[in-house]
Amino acid sequence: PYYIDLNQNLFLQASLQSSDTNLLVFVDTCVASPDPTDFRTQTYELIRSGCVKDPTYSSHYSPRSTVAQFSFNAFSFVNRYPSVYLQCELVVCRYNDYSSRCYQGCMSRSKRDTSS
């Protein structure tokens, strides 16, 4: 566990351990939950499909493409939950493959047309 005060900035880093230096790590989705085994019922989205959902979420520059760094303000799920658990999905792509998911950024779903 990592202990932090409410509203304090929490910095995270994910790094890919590979001898291939032509890879890129992209943070696609990060979801928080008060239950470490359930990330569907009561959740809070920080980033979903590359789209930032939390205004305190920030992606940080890393000189290495195999390292993704980001931060957000610590929060709680009401007072009855002592802990918050984080589950993130990362994507690994070829560096400079501009057609890959890593270079597409926010992938918001298009709305359906409800007209006749």
N, C-alpha and C positions, 0 to 999 in steps of 0.2 A: 504493500500500500504506500501511497504517497500522500502526505498530509499537507493541506494548503488551506489558507483562510478564504472566506467568501470574498468575491470580487478581486482577488489577487490574480495577476496574470499567470497562466500556466503555459509553459513552453514545452513542446514535444518535438521529437525528432525520430524519423524512421530512416534506417539506412539499409541498403541492399548489399549483401556480402557476395560479390561476384568478381571473378577475374576479368570479365567482359566490361570494359570501360565505356562501351557505346550503348549503355542503357540509361534510362531515365525513370525516376520514380515520381508518380503523380498521386496526390491525395484525392480520391474520388468521393468518398462518403465517410463521415464520422457521426455516430449516433451515441448519445448518452442514455443511461438507464439506471434506476435505483436497484435493479435486479441483475446480477451478473449472468443469469441464465435466460433472461427474457429481454430481447431488444426489439420487441414488436408491440407490446401492450402499452406500457407507459414510457415514452421515450421523448427525447429532446434532440432535434437535429442541429448539428453545427454546420455541416456541409453535406449536400446530397447531389449526386451526379455532377460534381464539380461546381455546383451553385451554392454560394455562401448563404446560410439560413440564419446564422447568429451574427448580429452586428459587431460583436467583439472578436470574432474569428479573423485571424490574419495569417496569411501565408508569408513566409520569410525567404529571402534569397539565400541560396546555398551555393558555394563555389563548385561543389561536386554534384553532378546530375543524379548520382545514385543516393542522394540524401534529400529527404523532404523535411522541412521545418515549418511549424505553425504554432500559433498560440491562441488562447481565448481566456476570457475571465471565468474564474471558478464560480460555480453556482450550486444550489442544492434543490432537490425535489421536495419541496415543503419541509417542515421540520421533523416529520416522522421517519425520514430516511437518513441514516447517518453517513452513507457513502454514495458516490456516483461512479458508475462504471462506464468505460468508453470502449466502443468497438469501431474500428476504422477499416475501410477497404481501400487498398492501394493498388494502383495499376503500374505495371512495368512495361515500358515500350523501348523501341530502338531510338536512340538519340538522333535527332534531325529527321525522323519519319513524320512529317507534318500531317499525314493522313491518319495517324494513330490516335487513339483515345487521349493520350497525354497532351496533345496539342489542340484538342477541340474545346477545352475549357468547360464552361457551364452548358449542360445538355438539358435544358428545360423541355418538358414534353409539350407538344403543341396541343392546343385545345380543339375538341371536336366541334364541327359546325352543327348547331342545333336547329338550323332553319330547315324547312321542309325539304 
